[in-house]
Amino acid sequence: MFCGNCFRDNALVAALRGLGHEVLMVPLYLPLTLDEEDQSAGTPIFFNGVNVYLGQDSPLYRRAPGWIRRVVGSGRVLKWAATRAGKTRAEDVGDLTISMLRGKEGNQARELAELLDWLKTQPNPDIVCLSNSLLLGLAGQLRAELGAPLVCLLQNEAPYIDSMPDGLRDQVWALMAARARDIDCFISPSRYYADKMVDRLGVPADKMHVIHNGINLDGFEPAKHPPDPPALGFFSRMCRDKGLDAVVDAFIALKKTNRIPGLKLRIGGGCGPGDQPFVEELRNRLHAKALLGDVDFNPNLSRAEKQEFLRSLSVLSVPAQFGEAFGFYIIEAMAAGVPVVQPRCAAFPELLKATGGGLTYEPTDRETLAASLESFLHDPAKARQFGQAGRAAVHEKFSIHTMAENVANLFGELTPDKEPS
């Protein structure tokens, strides 16, 4: 599956290295699926996903000899598991989440010890940065063994945890709040999400810093001419959570009025085995309206294919309403000069205010979604104006280089006695 966190972390490490810092990126669970050069190349994968899964419910496997674990969790098996993986449902892995948050008292204590032993063979770090707060169970041992300040990035953990059953959800939040005390500071991608996580984790507000996510802007160029015929676009994981069904309904409504002659719908993004039944349901809905021929699905695109896809759009919408912490698809669309229409919830109003690259609508009003999309589809000059404003703002505020500079400055404040390295 394509993971926004992995894309962000990989691009951030590359940019920090470009600034002259020495950075070690350690992958966990499965091989990374990326659309840029892998910055973790040559580094072992820890918390091997196959071993973690089998060891969670099997005390016998947790005590298995190392050679058995190496065979069962070999690179070939990991790669096979990665091809079979879809999005992990929080309700299915609540016990594993709790175990991971328990750290050395959890069922993954052996994996944690292996990671710490290996890290001790590397140069001693000035800063240790966790990719997300679901890894807080590692924090106490990392601090005790390495003695470096700890930073934790944040990105969409809250909606994931909130989808767990009541008892599990409360237990996970309580454990995370306890483990959060081991962290020196948190980095949130938006003010919206910072405020939410200050409340959920019970951390002091001065430990929460807002640094917007950034993207590598190489290759993101606007189209030379407006798409003809006009094209409504969606680019994210092809699932209900991201609001793909709402975009399909808006497209059906727009085709019914026929005020945008020749209108096409272009759908792109990640589509794994677990997403395919939902996509098939949408195909059937479009077929029943005799509109399937005006829609194309573009799953699992490469970086270059994604950029070409975005250039083919008149306007993009990903109407997620689950509490999105950021939304890389917004920034990527704007980088390609494409305006966006997003629900007035979560981080979207904040990002659109910072960029001027699109419009918002009331989340529950799908008629307004269709009307807002039509305002761009019907007026290419307006779409170009918003697209150009968004593109300029992304280059100024949302590049990976800007993010890396802000992160490096924060790390410097945490280590004032250290020379930059």
N, C-alpha and C positions, 0 to 999 in steps of 0.2 A: 504494500500500500504506500501511497505518497503521503509523507508526513511533513506538515508545515514547520514543525519544530526542527526536524532534521535539516530541512532546507535553510532555515534561519541560522542554526548553529554552524553549519558547514560554511555558509557565506561569511558569517561573522568571524570565524577562525581565519579564513583566508584574508579578510580585510585587516584583522589585527596583525597577522604576519606581515602584510603589506606595509603596515606602519612601523615595522621593525621589532615587534614583540615576539618572544618565544612562547608558543602555545602548543600544548599537547591536547589532542582531542581523542577521547576514549569512548568507543561505541559500546552500547549495552544491548543485550537481548538478541538482536538479529543484524545481519549485514544491512548497511544503510542503502536505501534506494534514493538516488540523487539525480539531478539533471546538470550538475557541474562536477568538476574534479573533486574526488573524495579527499578531504583534508585529514581523515583518520587512517589513510592507507599505511599499512605496515604495523598498525597498532592492534593487539589482540582484542577480540570481542569478549567482554566480561558479562557476568550474569547470563550466561548462555541460555537462550530462550527455551531450548528443549530440556535442558537439565533443570531449570527453574520450574518449568511446568510439571515435569515428572516428580521432582522432589517435593513439591508443595503438599501432595497427599500421600506420599510414600516414605515413611521413615526408613524403610529398607533401602530405597534408592539413595536417600540422603547419606547413607553410610557406605554406599557402593565404592569399591576401589577406584582410584583415579583413572586407571586404564579403561574401565567400563564407561565411565562418564565421558572420557575423551572420544571413545568410539561412538557412543550413542549421540553425543553432541558435536560430532565432527562437522567440519565446514560444509561437506556435501549435504549432510542432514539439515543443517541450518539453512542452507540455500533452498532446499526442498520445502522446509517449513515456511520460509518467507514467501514462496510462490503460492502456498495454500492459505496464507493469512488474509483475513479481512479486517475490518475495524473491530477491535475487541469491545464487547459489550460490557459496560461497567457492572451490570447486575450479575454477570457470569463470573467475574473475577474479584468480587468483594473480599473474599477470604485471602486471596493472594495479595491484594492491595494492602490489607491489614498486616499480613506477614512481612511484606517489604518495609512497611513503615516501622515495624518493631526492630529493624536493624539486626544487631547481633543476637537478639532474642528470637528472631524469626526463623522460618524454615530455610532461608537463604543465607544463613550465617557463614556457611562454607564458601559460597560465592563472594561474600563481602571480604572474607579473610584472604581469598585469592587475589582480589583486586588490590587490597592494601599491601599485600606482600609485593606485588608487581610495582605498584607506585613507589615503593621505597627503593626500587632499583633505578628510578628516574631522578633527574635533578629535583631538588626540593622546591616546591612551588611557592611563589609569593601570594597567589590567590588560587582558591579552588572554587569553581563555578558549576553548580548543578543546573541541568537543562530545564528542569521543571520541578514543582513542589511534590510530585508523587515520589521523588527520590529523597525526600527528607529523612527517611530512615537511615541513610548513609552518613548523615551529617555529623552525628556525635562521634563516631569512630574516625571519620576523616579528620575532624578537629583534633582528637586525642593523639592520633598517630602522625599527622603531618604538621600540626601546629600553625596552619595558615588560616587567614580570614576566609570565611565562607560566604559566597554570594549565591542566590537562587533566582533564576529566571522564571517568569510566570507566563502561561499561555493556555487558557481554556481548561484548566483542571476543574474549576467549579461546576460547569455544566456536566462534566463527566461524573463527578462524585455525586451530584444531586440526582442523577438518574438511578442511583442505587436504591434498594429497598430501605425503608425507614431505619431499621435497627443498624444495618451496616453503614448507612450514610452517616449517622450520628457518631458512630464509633470511629470512622475514618477521619471525620473532621476533628474530633477530640484528639486523636493521635497526631494529626498534622499540626494542630495548635501547640501541642507539647513539643514536638520536634522542631517547630519553627524558632524556638528559643535558642537553638544552636546556630542560627544563621545571623550573620552580621548585617546583611542588607538584602532586600529583594528588589528585583527589577521588573516592573510591569510595562507592557506595551501600550497601555492607555490609562488615562486618569480614571475612566469608568471602572476598569478592572482593578486598578490600585485600590480604590475605595472599597470595592467589594471584598478584596482579599485582606485588607486591613481588618475588616469586620469579621470575616470568616476565620482568619488565623489568630486574631487577637493580638496582633503585633503593634508596637508603637508606630504612629504615622511617620516619624522621622526615619524609620528603617525601610520605608517603602519609597522607591524612586521610580519615576516614569521616564523611560527611554523608548521612544517609538521604534518599532521594528523597521528594518531597512531591507532593500533588495539590491541585488547586483543589476545595474541598469544597462549593462552591455547587451546590445541586440534589441532593446525595446525602442522601436521607432514607430511613429504614426504612419498611417496609410497616406499615400500621395493624394488620393481622391476618396470622397465618401463612397461607401459600398453601394453598388447598384446591381440588384435591388437591395433595399434596406434590410439589415439583419439585426434581430434581437439576440443577445447572447447570454449564456450562463457558463461560468467556469469555476468549478469547485468539485468536491466529491459529489457524485450523482446519487443523492439520498434525500429523504424527506426532511431531515434536520436542517439541511442547507436551503430548503425552500424550492427545490426544483419543480415540485408539483404546482406551486404558485406561479412560477414563470410559465409553465405549460398552460395553465388556466388563463393567464393574461394574454398569451399568444392566441389562444382559441377565441377569446373575446375580441381581440383586435382584428382577427381574420373575419369574424362575423360582421363587423361594421364595414370592413373593406375600404377603410379610409387610407390605408397604406398599401397601394397596389404592389403585388409581388412579394410581400413581406415574407422573410425566412426566419426560422428559429435555428440557431446553432448552439449545440450543447457540448461542452467539453469538460474534462476533469477526470479524477480518479474513479474507476469502476471496478470493484473487486467482486468475488463470488457472492458475497452477501448483499451487494447492491443490485445484482442483475434481476431478481424478481421485481423490484420496484421499478426499474427501468422498463422492463417488459410490460408492466401495468400501464405505464405512461405511453408506451408505443401503442398499446391496444386502445387507449383513450383517443389518441390522435388518429389512429386508423378508423375508429368509429365516426370521427368527424370528417373523414376524407382529407386529412391534413398531413398524414405521415410523409408524403412526398415533398412537403415544404420544410421538413425538419431533418437535420443530420446530427448524428451522435459521434463524438470524437473522444473515445476513452484513452486515458493513459498516454498522453502526448509527451514527446521529448521537449526539451527547452525551446529549440528552434521551432518546432511545430506549434508549441503554445504561443510563441510570439507571433507567428503567422496567423494563427487562429484569432488572436485578439485584434490584429490589424483588419480582420475581415468584418468586424462588428460595427454597428452604428451606435449601440448602447448596450451596457451590461447590467444585469441585476442578479444578485445572489441573496434572496430575501430570507436569510437565516434569522430565526427569532428565539434561539436557545440561550442567548447571552454571550455572543461572540466577543472575545477579548480584543480582537484586532481586525483581521480580514485581509490577508495578503492579496487576494484576488482584486480588491478595490485598488490597491496601490499598483499592481501589475497592469490593470486595465488603463488606469490614468497614465502610467508610464508610456503606454502605446497610444495616448491621445484619445482614449475612449471614455465618454462620460458614464456615470453610474446612477442607478436609482436603488436606494436602500431603505429598509424600514427604519423608522425613527425610534430606535432602541439600541441597547448595548453600546458598543464603541462607535457605531456608524455616524451618529450626529457629530461626534468629536472629530472624526477623521474628515468628514465632509466640510466642517467648519474650517479645519486647518488647510484644506486644499481648494475649496470652491469648485470641485470637479464633478458635482452631481446634485441630485435632489433627494429628499427624504419624503416618506409618506407614513401615515398611521399604520402600524403593523397589521391590524385586523381588517383593513379596508383594501380588499383586492381590486375593487373598482378604481380606487385612486392609484394603485400600482399601474394598472393598464393605462390610465390617463397620463400619468407621469412619463411612462415609456413612450406613449404616442407623441408627447410634446417634443421629444428628441427625434423620433423617427420621422415626424412630419416636417421638421425644421432642421435640415442639415447645418445651416449657419449657426443655430443655437447649440447644436451638438458639438460643432467645432469649437465654439467659444468656451464652453464648459470643459471640453477635452483639453484645450490648450492651457487653460488655467490649472487644471489638475496636473497636467504633465510638468508645468513649471514648478508647482509646489512640491511634487514628488522629487524632482531633481534637487530642490533646495533643502528639503526636510527629511526625506524618506529613503535616501540612498544607504547602502550598506556601509559606505565609508563614513557617513555622518553618524550612523549608529555605532560603528567601531570607535570613532573618536570620543563619543560620549561615554561609552562603556570604559574605554581606557582611562579617561579622566576620572571616572568614579573609582576605578580600581586604584588609581594613583592616590586618591584621598584616603583609601583604606590602608595604604602602605606608604605613608609619608617618608619613612626612613629608607626606602628602597630606591635604587637607581632604576630607571626604565630598562626593561630587558625583554 
